[in-house]
Amino acid sequence: MLTQFDLETLRAEEIDGSDIDKLKDISAIKIEKNVSVEQRIISFLMQIGNPYLFKLDDTAIKIRFAKDGPTLQSCLEKILIK
């Protein structure tokens, strides 16, 4: 599992200068609904590589969160529960 340091390092990556061909396409991510939320999060992180910087088709996407907002984990849990 990713450490807090790993997540901070991934979060610091910038969209400018990123090679879009090396980014993972979020549309290719497969999530099994018959496993626990924790297992879904682990699977998602393993497949996406960087949950803050990825692509959708030919568009690079950078995710940022407000310092006083919800954590990445809580956002992923909400998405993956559905």
C-alpha positions as CSV (number, residue, x, y, z in Angstrom):
1,M,0.0,0.0,0.0
2,L,1.1,3.5,-0.6
3,T,2.6,5.5,2.3
4,Q,1.8,9.1,3.1
5,F,5.2,10.0,1.6
6,D,4.3,8.1,-1.6
7,L,1.0,10.0,-1.9
8,E,2.7,13.3,-1.3
9,T,5.3,12.5,-4.0
10,L,2.5,11.6,-6.5
11,R,0.5,14.6,-5.6
12,A,3.5,16.9,-6.3
13,E,3.8,15.7,-9.9
14,E,2.7,18.4,-12.3
15,I,0.6,18.1,-15.4
16,D,2.9,20.4,-17.4
17,G,5.7,18.4,-18.8
18,S,4.0,15.0,-18.2
19,D,4.1,12.5,-21.0
20,I,0.5,11.8,-21.7
21,D,1.4,8.5,-23.3
22,K,2.8,7.3,-19.9
23,L,-0.3,8.3,-17.9
24,K,-2.8,5.6,-17.1
25,D,-6.2,5.9,-18.7
26,I,-8.9,5.9,-16.0
27,S,-11.5,4.5,-18.4
28,A,-9.4,1.3,-18.5
29,I,-9.7,0.8,-14.7
30,K,-11.8,-2.3,-13.7
31,I,-13.3,-2.4,-10.2
32,E,-14.8,-5.5,-8.8
33,K,-18.0,-4.8,-6.9
34,N,-18.0,-8.1,-4.9
35,V,-14.9,-7.2,-2.8
36,S,-14.5,-4.9,0.2
37,V,-14.1,-1.2,-0.2
38,E,-10.5,-1.5,1.1
39,Q,-9.7,-4.1,-1.7
40,R,-11.4,-1.8,-4.3
41,I,-9.1,1.1,-3.2
42,I,-6.0,-1.1,-3.3
43,S,-7.0,-2.4,-6.8
44,F,-7.7,1.1,-8.0
45,L,-4.4,2.5,-6.8
46,M,-2.5,-0.4,-8.3
47,Q,-4.2,0.1,-11.7
48,I,-4.1,3.9,-11.8
49,G,-0.5,4.4,-10.5
50,N,-1.0,8.0,-9.7
51,P,-4.5,8.9,-8.4
52,Y,-3.7,12.6,-8.7
53,L,-2.5,12.5,-12.4
54,F,-4.0,10.3,-15.1
55,K,-5.7,10.6,-18.4
56,L,-9.1,10.1,-19.9
57,D,-8.8,9.3,-23.6
58,D,-6.4,12.0,-24.8
59,T,-6.9,14.4,-22.0
60,A,-4.5,14.7,-19.0
61,I,-6.3,15.2,-15.7
62,K,-4.7,16.6,-12.5
63,I,-6.8,16.2,-9.3
64,R,-6.3,18.6,-6.4
65,F,-8.0,18.7,-3.0
66,A,-8.6,21.6,-0.6
67,K,-6.5,21.5,2.5
68,D,-9.6,21.5,4.7
69,G,-11.6,19.3,2.4
70,P,-12.1,15.5,2.3
71,T,-9.1,13.2,1.9
72,L,-8.3,11.2,-1.2
73,Q,-9.2,8.1,0.7
74,S,-12.6,9.3,1.7
75,C,-13.3,10.5,-1.8
76,L,-12.2,7.1,-3.2
77,E,-14.4,5.3,-0.7
78,K,-17.4,7.2,-1.7
79,I,-16.8,6.6,-5.4
80,L,-16.0,2.9,-5.0
81,I,-19.0,2.1,-2.7
82,K,-21.3,3.1,-5.5
